[in-house]
Amino acid sequence: MCIVEIAMATSEAISLVNSIQSVKADKEAALYSANMSIQQAKIAERNAAYSRQEGIEDAREERLRAIQNMGKVKTDIASGNIMLLSSTALNLTEDEYQEGELNALQIMKSSEHQAQSYLDSAQRYYSNASLQTYKAKNAYKQKRSNFFADNIKTNAKNFYNSESWF
């Protein structure tokens, strides 16, 4: 073996070691990214649950306010010597109840919309984690095939360009 062939073999060996180390680094980076995406997805799911619970509590408080307002309307009617069962009195109390219920439903809808937004984000994070895991699993195969394809191409060029191939 001549010095040029030894140098080429050494260069290829070093290139192979570098390629393997690069694969390991790519794999670790992809796994880290996948784990971070999973953690982000879990946070988004917790935020969705919190948003829903907050909506339930706020709606309950709104309903309690409506009941309190109905009581105030009734006391106002009673103090004004208006019959409680008259059409106007019933309409006032019913309006207070309906307004409170409408507000509570709007609060619930808003919190559910926000929760769904968090869940959509969680799904995107899980999809990204799946993609990163796939990249990590296939990093070695891709680098190995690229390495050997590059070496075959380089050796073929060297062999073809060599004057001593006979």
C-alpha positions in Angstrom: 0.0 0.0 0.0 1.3 3.4 -0.8 1.1 6.4 1.4 -1.8 7.9 -0.6 -3.9 4.8 -0.1 -3.1 4.8 3.6 -4.0 8.4 3.9 -7.3 7.9 2.1 -8.2 4.9 4.3 -7.3 6.9 7.4 -9.4 9.8 6.1 -12.3 7.5 5.5 -12.0 6.0 9.0 -11.9 9.4 10.6 -14.9 10.5 8.4 -16.8 7.4 9.6 -16.1 8.1 13.3 -17.2 11.7 12.8 -20.3 10.5 11.0 -21.1 8.2 13.9 -20.6 11.0 16.4 -22.8 13.3 14.3 -25.5 10.6 14.2 -25.4 10.3 18.0 -25.6 14.1 18.4 -28.5 14.3 15.9 -30.3 11.5 17.7 -29.8 13.1 21.1 -31.0 16.4 19.8 -34.1 14.9 18.3 -34.9 13.0 21.4 -34.5 16.1 23.5 -36.7 18.0 21.2 -39.3 15.3 21.4 -39.2 15.3 25.2 -39.6 19.1 25.3 -42.6 18.8 22.9 -44.2 16.2 25.2 -43.7 18.5 28.2 -45.2 21.4 26.3 -48.2 19.2 25.4 -48.7 18.3 29.0 -48.6 21.9 30.0 -51.2 22.8 27.3 -53.5 20.0 28.5 -53.2 21.3 32.1 -54.0 24.8 30.9 -57.1 23.4 29.1 -58.3 21.7 32.2 -57.7 24.9 34.2 -59.5 27.0 31.7 -62.5 24.7 31.8 -62.6 24.7 35.6 -62.2 28.5 35.7 -65.2 28.8 33.3 -67.3 26.6 35.5 -66.5 28.6 38.6 -67.0 32.0 36.9 -70.4 30.8 35.4 -71.4 29.6 38.9 -70.5 33.0 40.3 -72.5 34.7 37.5 -75.6 32.6 38.3 -75.2 33.5 42.0 -75.1 37.2 41.1 -78.2 36.7 39.0 -80.0 35.2 41.9 -78.9 38.0 44.2 -80.1 40.6 41.6 -83.5 38.7 41.4 -83.7 39.1 45.2 -82.9 42.8 45.0 -85.6 43.2 42.3 -88.1 41.4 44.5 -87.3 43.6 47.5 -87.5 46.7 45.3 -90.9 45.6 44.1 -92.1 44.7 47.6 -90.9 48.0 49.0 -92.7 49.9 46.2 -96.0 48.2 47.1 -96.2 46.5 43.7 -97.8 43.1 43.6 -95.1 40.5 43.3 -97.3 38.3 41.1 -98.1 41.1 38.6 -97.0 40.8 35.1 -94.3 43.5 35.4 -92.8 42.0 38.6 -92.6 38.6 37.1 -91.0 40.0 33.9 -88.4 41.8 35.9 -87.4 38.8 37.9 -87.5 36.6 34.9 -85.3 39.0 32.9 -82.7 39.1 35.7 -82.6 35.3 35.7 -82.3 35.0 31.9 -79.7 37.7 31.7 -77.6 35.9 34.4 -78.0 32.5 32.7 -77.0 34.1 29.3 -73.9 35.6 30.9 -73.0 32.3 32.5 -73.4 30.4 29.2 -71.2 33.0 27.4 -68.6 32.6 30.1 -68.7 28.8 29.7 -68.4 29.1 25.9 -65.5 31.4 26.1 -63.6 29.2 28.6 -64.4 26.1 26.4 -63.1 27.9 23.3 -59.8 28.8 25.2 -59.6 25.2 26.4 -60.0 23.9 22.9 -57.2 26.2 21.8 -54.9 24.7 24.4 -55.9 21.2 23.3 -55.1 22.0 19.7 -51.7 23.3 20.8 -51.1 20.0 22.8 -52.0 18.0 19.7 -49.4 20.0 17.7 -46.8 19.4 20.4 -47.5 15.6 20.4 -47.3 15.5 16.6 -43.9 17.3 16.7 -42.7 14.9 19.4 -43.7 12.0 17.2 -41.8 13.5 14.3 -38.7 14.1 16.4 -38.8 10.6 17.7 -39.0 9.3 14.1 -36.1 11.5 13.1 -34.1 10.1 16.1 -34.8 6.5 15.1 -33.9 7.1 11.5 -30.8 9.3 12.0 -28.4 6.4 11.9 -29.8 4.9 8.8 -29.8 8.2 6.9 -26.3 9.1 7.9 -25.0 5.6 7.2 -26.5 5.5 3.7 -25.3 9.1 3.0 -21.8 8.2 4.2 -21.5 5.1 2.1 -23.0 6.8 -1.0 -20.5 9.6 -0.6 -17.6 7.2 -0.2 -18.6 5.1 -3.2 -18.9 8.3 -5.3 -15.5 9.5 -4.1 -13.8 6.2 -4.7 -15.4 5.8 -8.1 -14.1 9.2 -9.1 -10.6 8.5 -7.7 -10.5 5.1 -9.4 -11.7 6.5 -12.7 -9.3 9.5 -12.6 -6.4 7.3 -11.6 -3.9 6.6 -14.4 -2.8 3.3 -12.8 -6.0 1.4 -12.9 -4.7 -1.2 -15.3 
